[in-house]
Amino acid sequence: MPMRTPVPPAGALNAVCEILDDPARVQLAGLRALLRPADAPLRPILPHPVFTLDPAAVRRGSGPEAAVAIGWRFLIASGSRVLAAAEAHRTADGYHFSHFAGGPFVASTERAWQQAAAVPEAAEGRYDLRMLYLPGSYSMALWLHRRDGAHEGRSRLHSTSPNGPGRITGLRGGQAGATGRAAGGWGADLLIPLAPAPSGVVPHRPAPAADLLPFLTGHSPRPRLAPPAGAA
Protein backbone atom coordinates (compact mmCIF):
# COMPACT_ATOMS: atom_id res chain seq x y z
CA MET A 1 0.00 0.00 0.00
CA PRO A 2 1.50 3.39 -0.95
CA MET A 3 2.16 5.94 1.76
CA ARG A 4 -0.54 8.55 2.25
CA THR A 5 0.58 11.91 0.80
CA PRO A 6 -0.69 14.93 2.76
CA VAL A 7 -3.29 16.98 0.89
CA PRO A 8 -2.54 20.71 1.11
CA PRO A 9 -5.23 23.36 1.41
CA ALA A 10 -6.10 24.87 -1.96
CA GLY A 11 -4.96 28.29 -0.74
CA ALA A 12 -1.46 27.04 0.11
CA LEU A 13 -1.05 25.23 -3.20
CA ASN A 14 -2.36 28.18 -5.19
CA ALA A 15 -0.03 30.60 -3.42
CA VAL A 16 3.00 28.58 -4.53
CA CYS A 17 1.71 27.86 -8.04
CA GLU A 18 1.09 31.56 -8.67
CA ILE A 19 4.77 32.23 -8.05
CA LEU A 20 5.92 29.33 -10.21
CA ASP A 21 3.76 30.63 -13.06
CA ASP A 22 5.41 34.08 -12.90
CA PRO A 23 8.81 33.92 -14.68
CA ALA A 24 9.92 37.23 -13.21
CA ARG A 25 9.41 36.07 -9.63
CA VAL A 26 11.02 32.72 -10.35
CA GLN A 27 14.02 34.58 -11.77
CA LEU A 28 14.14 36.85 -8.75
CA ALA A 29 14.16 33.82 -6.47
CA GLY A 30 17.19 32.40 -8.28
CA LEU A 31 15.44 29.21 -9.36
CA ARG A 32 15.79 29.95 -13.07
CA ALA A 33 19.58 29.74 -12.79
CA LEU A 34 19.22 26.09 -11.78
CA LEU A 35 17.32 25.13 -14.91
CA ARG A 36 18.69 23.82 -18.18
CA PRO A 37 16.96 24.96 -21.39
CA ALA A 38 15.47 21.50 -21.89
CA ASP A 39 14.11 21.23 -18.36
CA ALA A 40 10.41 20.72 -17.77
CA PRO A 41 8.23 23.38 -16.12
CA LEU A 42 8.47 23.87 -12.38
CA ARG A 43 5.90 22.03 -10.29
CA PRO A 44 5.28 21.52 -6.57
CA ILE A 45 5.53 17.97 -5.23
CA LEU A 46 5.48 16.16 -1.86
CA PRO A 47 3.41 18.70 0.11
CA HIS A 48 3.71 18.61 3.88
CA PRO A 49 2.54 20.86 6.73
CA VAL A 50 5.20 22.78 8.64
CA PHE A 51 5.32 23.03 12.43
CA THR A 52 7.71 24.84 14.75
CA LEU A 53 8.57 23.65 18.24
CA ASP A 54 10.10 25.98 20.82
CA PRO A 55 13.08 24.26 22.47
CA ALA A 56 11.81 25.62 25.79
CA ALA A 57 8.69 23.47 25.35
CA VAL A 58 10.88 20.40 25.06
CA ARG A 59 12.68 21.41 28.23
CA ARG A 60 9.31 21.69 30.00
CA GLY A 61 8.36 18.21 28.84
CA SER A 62 5.54 19.35 26.53
CA GLY A 63 4.10 17.01 23.93
CA PRO A 64 3.05 17.41 20.29
CA GLU A 65 0.39 19.95 21.24
CA ALA A 66 3.21 22.48 21.78
CA ALA A 67 4.14 22.39 18.09
CA VAL A 68 2.69 25.34 16.15
CA ALA A 69 1.45 24.92 12.57
CA ILE A 70 2.72 27.77 10.40
CA GLY A 71 1.94 26.67 6.86
CA TRP A 72 2.81 24.22 4.11
CA ARG A 73 6.06 23.30 2.39
CA PHE A 74 6.51 21.83 -1.08
CA LEU A 75 9.50 20.51 -2.95
CA ILE A 76 9.89 22.16 -6.35
CA ALA A 77 10.72 19.83 -9.21
CA SER A 78 11.56 20.21 -12.88
CA GLY A 79 11.10 16.90 -14.59
CA SER A 80 12.77 14.35 -12.32
CA ARG A 81 15.04 16.92 -10.64
CA VAL A 82 14.20 18.46 -7.27
CA LEU A 83 15.59 22.00 -7.22
CA ALA A 84 14.29 23.77 -4.14
CA ALA A 85 11.58 24.00 -1.51
CA ALA A 86 8.81 26.56 -1.28
CA GLU A 87 6.63 27.56 1.64
CA ALA A 88 3.22 29.17 1.97
CA HIS A 89 2.41 30.49 5.42
CA ARG A 90 -1.01 30.95 6.96
CA THR A 91 -2.09 34.44 7.97
CA ALA A 92 -5.33 35.96 9.19
CA ASP A 93 -6.53 36.37 5.60
CA GLY A 94 -5.42 33.04 4.19
CA TYR A 95 -2.25 31.51 2.80
CA HIS A 96 0.50 33.60 1.24
CA PHE A 97 3.75 32.63 -0.44
CA SER A 98 6.63 32.95 2.02
CA HIS A 99 9.91 31.97 0.36
CA PHE A 100 11.95 29.55 -1.71
CA ALA A 101 14.83 27.69 -0.09
CA GLY A 102 17.75 25.70 -1.45
CA GLY A 103 20.65 23.96 0.22
CA PRO A 104 21.12 20.51 1.71
CA PHE A 105 17.75 20.35 3.46
CA VAL A 106 16.05 20.04 0.05
CA ALA A 107 17.70 16.79 -1.04
CA SER A 108 17.55 15.59 2.55
CA THR A 109 13.77 16.07 2.59
CA GLU A 110 13.39 13.92 -0.50
CA ARG A 111 15.53 11.19 1.03
CA ALA A 112 13.65 11.32 4.36
CA TRP A 113 10.35 10.99 2.50
CA GLN A 114 11.61 7.80 0.87
CA GLN A 115 12.68 6.51 4.28
CA ALA A 116 9.27 7.27 5.74
CA ALA A 117 7.65 5.21 3.00
CA ALA A 118 9.60 2.20 4.31
CA VAL A 119 8.05 2.47 7.78
CA PRO A 120 5.28 -0.17 7.84
CA GLU A 121 2.76 1.98 9.74
CA ALA A 122 3.33 4.89 7.35
CA ALA A 123 2.57 2.65 4.38
CA GLU A 124 -0.62 1.65 6.18
CA GLY A 125 -1.67 5.29 6.56
CA ARG A 126 -1.25 5.40 10.34
CA TYR A 127 1.08 8.41 10.32
CA ASP A 128 0.67 12.01 9.27
CA LEU A 129 3.82 13.37 7.66
CA ARG A 130 4.91 16.80 8.89
CA MET A 131 8.05 18.94 8.82
CA LEU A 132 9.28 20.06 12.22
CA TYR A 133 11.44 23.18 12.57
CA LEU A 134 13.47 23.55 15.75
CA PRO A 135 14.43 27.23 16.05
CA GLY A 136 17.69 27.90 17.79
CA SER A 137 19.29 24.60 16.84
CA TYR A 138 18.95 25.23 13.09
CA SER A 139 17.69 21.70 12.65
CA MET A 140 14.77 20.12 10.84
CA ALA A 141 13.20 16.68 10.99
CA LEU A 142 10.49 14.86 9.11
CA TRP A 143 7.89 14.15 11.78
CA LEU A 144 5.74 11.04 11.56
CA HIS A 145 2.77 11.75 13.83
CA ARG A 146 0.45 8.88 14.70
CA ARG A 147 -3.02 9.53 13.30
CA ASP A 148 -4.72 7.35 15.92
CA GLY A 149 -3.10 9.17 18.83
CA ALA A 150 -1.29 6.05 20.00
CA HIS A 151 0.79 6.79 23.07
CA GLU A 152 2.03 3.33 23.99
CA GLY A 153 4.57 1.07 22.37
CA ARG A 154 6.91 1.81 19.50
CA SER A 155 6.87 1.62 15.77
CA ARG A 156 7.69 -1.75 14.29
CA LEU A 157 10.70 0.01 12.80
CA HIS A 158 12.16 0.19 16.30
CA SER A 159 10.75 -2.93 17.91
CA THR A 160 13.10 -4.92 15.69
CA SER A 161 16.04 -2.52 15.97
CA PRO A 162 19.38 -4.27 16.56
CA ASN A 163 19.97 -1.69 19.28
CA GLY A 164 17.05 -3.16 21.19
CA PRO A 165 14.15 -1.39 22.91
CA GLY A 166 14.92 1.67 24.98
CA ARG A 167 17.95 2.71 22.96
CA ILE A 168 18.22 5.81 20.84
CA THR A 169 18.88 4.75 17.28
CA GLY A 170 19.36 8.31 16.03
CA LEU A 171 22.58 9.07 17.93
CA ARG A 172 26.10 8.51 16.73
CA GLY A 173 27.49 5.22 17.93
CA GLY A 174 24.09 3.78 18.90
CA GLN A 175 24.13 5.55 22.26
CA ALA A 176 21.87 3.78 24.74
CA GLY A 177 19.58 5.79 26.79
CA ALA A 178 19.57 7.20 30.09
CA THR A 179 19.27 10.11 27.80
CA GLY A 180 16.94 12.70 29.23
CA ARG A 181 13.80 11.46 27.51
CA ALA A 182 11.31 14.13 26.51
CA ALA A 183 8.08 13.68 28.44
CA GLY A 184 4.63 14.67 27.32
CA GLY A 185 2.77 12.29 25.08
CA TRP A 186 5.02 11.87 22.05
CA GLY A 187 4.01 8.22 22.15
CA ALA A 188 4.71 6.36 18.92
CA ASP A 189 5.70 9.48 16.95
CA LEU A 190 8.96 9.20 14.99
CA LEU A 191 11.46 11.76 13.73
CA ILE A 192 13.84 11.47 10.79
CA PRO A 193 16.52 14.15 11.29
CA LEU A 194 17.49 16.00 8.12
CA ALA A 195 21.08 16.67 7.12
CA PRO A 196 22.92 18.57 8.39
CA ALA A 197 21.95 17.53 11.93
CA PRO A 198 23.24 18.81 15.28
CA SER A 199 26.43 17.32 16.67
CA GLY A 200 25.88 13.80 18.00
CA VAL A 201 22.71 13.17 15.98
CA VAL A 202 22.85 10.91 12.94
CA PRO A 203 20.82 12.36 10.06
CA HIS A 204 18.44 10.01 8.27
CA ARG A 205 18.30 7.53 11.12
CA PRO A 206 14.65 7.37 12.29
CA ALA A 207 14.16 7.45 16.05
CA PRO A 208 11.32 7.89 18.56
CA ALA A 209 10.52 11.58 18.91
CA ALA A 210 10.57 11.40 22.71
CA ASP A 211 14.14 10.10 22.65
CA LEU A 212 15.55 12.37 19.98
CA LEU A 213 14.02 15.78 20.73
CA PRO A 214 16.25 16.61 23.74
CA PHE A 215 19.31 16.12 21.55
CA LEU A 216 17.92 18.03 18.57
CA THR A 217 17.16 20.99 20.81
CA GLY A 218 20.29 20.86 22.94
CA HIS A 219 18.38 20.20 26.17
CA SER A 220 19.96 16.89 27.06
CA PRO A 221 23.44 16.05 28.32
CA ARG A 222 25.83 15.40 25.47
CA PRO A 223 25.69 11.68 24.66
CA ARG A 224 28.67 9.48 25.24
CA LEU A 225 29.62 8.57 21.70
CA ALA A 226 30.22 4.85 21.68
CA PRO A 227 32.49 3.53 18.89
CA PRO A 228 30.77 1.88 15.92
CA ALA A 229 30.34 -1.87 16.04
CA GLY A 230 33.53 -3.61 15.07
CA ALA A 231 35.74 -0.61 15.78
CA ALA A 232 39.00 -1.26 17.54
C-alpha positions in Angstrom: 0.0 0.0 0.0 1.5 3.4 -1.0 2.2 5.9 1.8 -0.5 8.6 2.3 0.6 11.9 0.8 -0.7 14.9 2.8 -3.3 17.0 0.9 -2.5 20.7 1.1 -5.2 23.4 1.4 -6.1 24.9 -2.0 -5.0 28.3 -0.7 -1.5 27.0 0.1 -1.0 25.2 -3.2 -2.4 28.2 -5.2 0.0 30.6 -3.4 3.0 28.6 -4.5 1.7 27.9 -8.0 1.1 31.6 -8.7 4.8 32.2 -8.0 5.9 29.3 -10.2 3.8 30.6 -13.1 5.4 34.1 -12.9 8.8 33.9 -14.7 9.9 37.2 -13.2 9.4 36.1 -9.6 11.0 32.7 -10.3 14.0 34.6 -11.8 14.1 36.8 -8.7 14.2 33.8 -6.5 17.2 32.4 -8.3 15.4 29.2 -9.4 15.8 29.9 -13.1 19.6 29.7 -12.8 19.2 26.1 -11.8 17.3 25.1 -14.9 18.7 23.8 -18.2 17.0 25.0 -21.4 15.5 21.5 -21.9 14.1 21.2 -18.4 10.4 20.7 -17.8 8.2 23.4 -16.1 8.5 23.9 -12.4 5.9 22.0 -10.3 5.3 21.5 -6.6 5.5 18.0 -5.2 5.5 16.2 -1.9 3.4 18.7 0.1 3.7 18.6 3.9 2.5 20.9 6.7 5.2 22.8 8.6 5.3 23.0 12.4 7.7 24.8 14.8 8.6 23.7 18.2 10.1 26.0 20.8 13.1 24.3 22.5 11.8 25.6 25.8 8.7 23.5 25.3 10.9 20.4 25.1 12.7 21.4 28.2 9.3 21.7 30.0 8.4 18.2 28.8 5.5 19.4 26.5 4.1 17.0 23.9 3.0 17.4 20.3 0.4 19.9 21.2 3.2 22.5 21.8 4.1 22.4 18.1 2.7 25.3 16.2 1.4 24.9 12.6 2.7 27.8 10.4 1.9 26.7 6.9 2.8 24.2 4.1 6.1 23.3 2.4 6.5 21.8 -1.1 9.5 20.5 -2.9 9.9 22.2 -6.4 10.7 19.8 -9.2 11.6 20.2 -12.9 11.1 16.9 -14.6 12.8 14.4 -12.3 15.0 16.9 -10.6 14.2 18.5 -7.3 15.6 22.0 -7.2 14.3 23.8 -4.1 11.6 24.0 -1.5 8.8 26.6 -1.3 6.6 27.6 1.6 3.2 29.2 2.0 2.4 30.5 5.4 -1.0 31.0 7.0 -2.1 34.4 8.0 -5.3 36.0 9.2 -6.5 36.4 5.6 -5.4 33.0 4.2 -2.3 31.5 2.8 0.5 33.6 1.2 3.8 32.6 -0.4 6.6 33.0 2.0 9.9 32.0 0.4 11.9 29.6 -1.7 14.8 27.7 -0.1 17.7 25.7 -1.5 20.6 24.0 0.2 21.1 20.5 1.7 17.7 20.3 3.5 16.0 20.0 0.1 17.7 16.8 -1.0 17.6 15.6 2.6 13.8 16.1 2.6 13.4 13.9 -0.5 15.5 11.2 1.0 13.7 11.3 4.4 10.3 11.0 2.5 11.6 7.8 0.9 12.7 6.5 4.3 9.3 7.3 5.7 7.7 5.2 3.0 9.6 2.2 4.3 8.0 2.5 7.8 5.3 -0.2 7.8 2.8 2.0 9.7 3.3 4.9 7.3 2.6 2.7 4.4 -0.6 1.6 6.2 -1.7 5.3 6.6 -1.2 5.4 10.3 1.1 8.4 10.3 0.7 12.0 9.3 3.8 13.4 7.7 4.9 16.8 8.9 8.1 18.9 8.8 9.3 20.1 12.2 11.4 23.2 12.6 13.5 23.5 15.7 14.4 27.2 16.1 17.7 27.9 17.8 19.3 24.6 16.8 18.9 25.2 13.1 17.7 21.7 12.6 14.8 20.1 10.8 13.2 16.7 11.0 10.5 14.9 9.1 7.9 14.1 11.8 5.7 11.0 11.6 2.8 11.8 13.8 0.5 8.9 14.7 -3.0 9.5 13.3 -4.7 7.4 15.9 -3.1 9.2 18.8 -1.3 6.0 20.0 0.8 6.8 23.1 2.0 3.3 24.0 4.6 1.1 22.4 6.9 1.8 19.5 6.9 1.6 15.8 7.7 -1.8 14.3 10.7 0.0 12.8 12.2 0.2 16.3 10.7 -2.9 17.9 13.1 -4.9 15.7 16.0 -2.5 16.0 19.4 -4.3 16.6 20.0 -1.7 19.3 17.1 -3.2 21.2 14.1 -1.4 22.9 14.9 1.7 25.0 18.0 2.7 23.0 18.2 5.8 20.8 18.9 4.8 17.3 19.4 8.3 16.0 22.6 9.1 17.9 26.1 8.5 16.7 27.5 5.2 17.9 24.1 3.8 18.9 24.1 5.5 22.3 21.9 3.8 24.7 19.6 5.8 26.8 19.6 7.2 30.1 19.3 10.1 27.8 16.9 12.7 29.2 13.8 11.5 27.5 11.3 14.1 26.5 8.1 13.7 28.4 4.6 14.7 27.3 2.8 12.3 25.1 5.0 11.9 22.0 4.0 8.2 22.2 4.7 6.4 18.9 5.7 9.5 16.9 9.0 9.2 15.0 11.5 11.8 13.7 13.8 11.5 10.8 16.5 14.2 11.3 17.5 16.0 8.1 21.1 16.7 7.1 22.9 18.6 8.4 21.9 17.5 11.9 23.2 18.8 15.3 26.4 17.3 16.7 25.9 13.8 18.0 22.7 13.2 16.0 22.8 10.9 12.9 20.8 12.4 10.1 18.4 10.0 8.3 18.3 7.5 11.1 14.6 7.4 12.3 14.2 7.5 16.1 11.3 7.9 18.6 10.5 11.6 18.9 10.6 11.4 22.7 14.1 10.1 22.7 15.5 12.4 20.0 14.0 15.8 20.7 16.2 16.6 23.7 19.3 16.1 21.5 17.9 18.0 18.6 17.2 21.0 20.8 20.3 20.9 22.9 18.4 20.2 26.2 20.0 16.9 27.1 23.4 16.1 28.3 25.8 15.4 25.5 25.7 11.7 24.7 28.7 9.5 25.2 29.6 8.6 21.7 30.2 4.8 21.7 32.5 3.5 18.9 30.8 1.9 15.9 30.3 -1.9 16.0 33.5 -3.6 15.1 35.7 -0.6 15.8 39.0 -1.3 17.5 
